[in-house]
Amino acid sequence: MAKPLRFRYSPTSWSEQRVRQKILQPLRSNIGARAVTPQFEIGADWETHRFEMQNDDVALFARTDDEAYWMGNTETPSSLWRTDKYGWDEIPYHVSRWAQRELLATLHEGDPWLADYPHLSWYFLPVFMSKDGRESTRAFFRQHAAGFPDASRRETTRFFEEFLTTGVLDEYRHVMSGKLGTSAHVDRVRMSAAMGEFIAAKILADAGYTVTPEIEVTTGHSLDFRAEDEETNVLVEVTRPQPPGNRAASGPVAAVRDTAETKTNGQLAEHGGGAVLFVDCSSFRDDAWAAVRGEQPDVRHRPAVVYRTRPNGRVEGYRKGSVPLEFGDAIEFID
C-alpha cells in the first residue's frame, strides 16, 4: 500500500532534455503520461513540470541548476528510485507551496464540494491525493459523513474544518493525516477510529490543554496523546467502539465494555497504568447512546471518560475513577 504523499529529492542537475528523457518518456511508455503546463507559478529560481497520466495520476517536478524535487501519486521513474524522501515541511518553501497549490486545485476539480473546507483540504491533502487512498479517503467524508451517524457530509466536514482551522494539530499534519490511511477501499471502522483521535484532540484543546500526539512510552509503543498545561501532564489513549449493528456484541453497553476491555488488556496493561482512557461513542446512533448513557457501564480501566460527540459540537459523557483532567464546558457530564 502506498503511503501519504512525500517528496523525493535529487541532488543533481536536471536539464529540460534530461527531464524529457528520464521522466516523461518512461512514464509515457508505461502509463500514457503527457506534460502539461503547471497551473501556478513557483517563484525563485525553480523550473516546474506537471505530468498527467491516462489513469488520472498526476506528478510534479521542480528543479534548479543543481537539485530537484519529485512528487506524484503514480509510479516513480527509475531515475529517481534511489532518492531520499522528505516531508512537506522539510523542503524549500517555494516547492512545498507550489505543489500544494497544484494538488489542491486538482483535488477541488475532482471534488468541488471540498473547496468549501480549505484547511481540511490542506490537512488531508497527503492522503486525499495519495496513490491508493485518494478515492477512499474522499469517499469517507463524502458518503460516510466521516464516521458520524445520522449527519450530513457538510455538517460533519464543517465540524472538523472548524477544529483544524485552529492549527492545534498543524505541526503533526503528516502523522495525523496518515492515520486516515491510504487503502483503496473505505474501511469505516478503521477510518472512524482515526477520526476519533481528532475528536479527542478537539476535546482536550477545548478544555485548554496543549495536545501532543503519538507519545512513545517505555513499553516500546505509543499512546495517542499527551495533554499538558501549567499544572497537568497526562497521557491519553483513545478507543472507539463499533456501533452495535456492526459487531457481534449483543448491544451498545456490551460494545463499550468489550472494546474498552480489549484496549485495557492490551496497550494500557503493558503501559502499567497512569493513562486516561477515552472511550469515544461518536459512531453510536441516538438510541444506542441512550442505553450507554442510562447504564453508564464500567470500562475496566480507571480513570476513563466515556463520551459521544455530535457534529454540532455537543459532547456528552460520564467519568469512571478520578480523572486528572478538567474539562470545563468541553464535555457535558451526566454523572
Secondary structure, DSSP 8 states (H G I E B T S, - for coil): ---S--EEEE-S---HHHHIIIIIHHHHHHH--EEE--SS---TT-EEEEEE-TTS-EEEEEE-SS-EEEEESS---GGGTT-EEE-GGGS-HHHHHHHHHHHHHHHHHHSGGGGG-HHHHHHTHHHHT-TTTHHHHHHHHHHHGGG-SS--HHHHHHHHHHHHTT-TTGGGHHHHHHTT---SS--HHHHHHHHHHHHHHHHHHHTT-EEEEEEE-TTSSEEEEEEE-SS-EEEEEEE----GGGSSSSSHHHHHHHHHHHHIIIIIHHHTS--EEEEE-TTS-HHHHHHHHHH----SSSSEEEEEE-TTS-EEEEEES------TTSSEE--
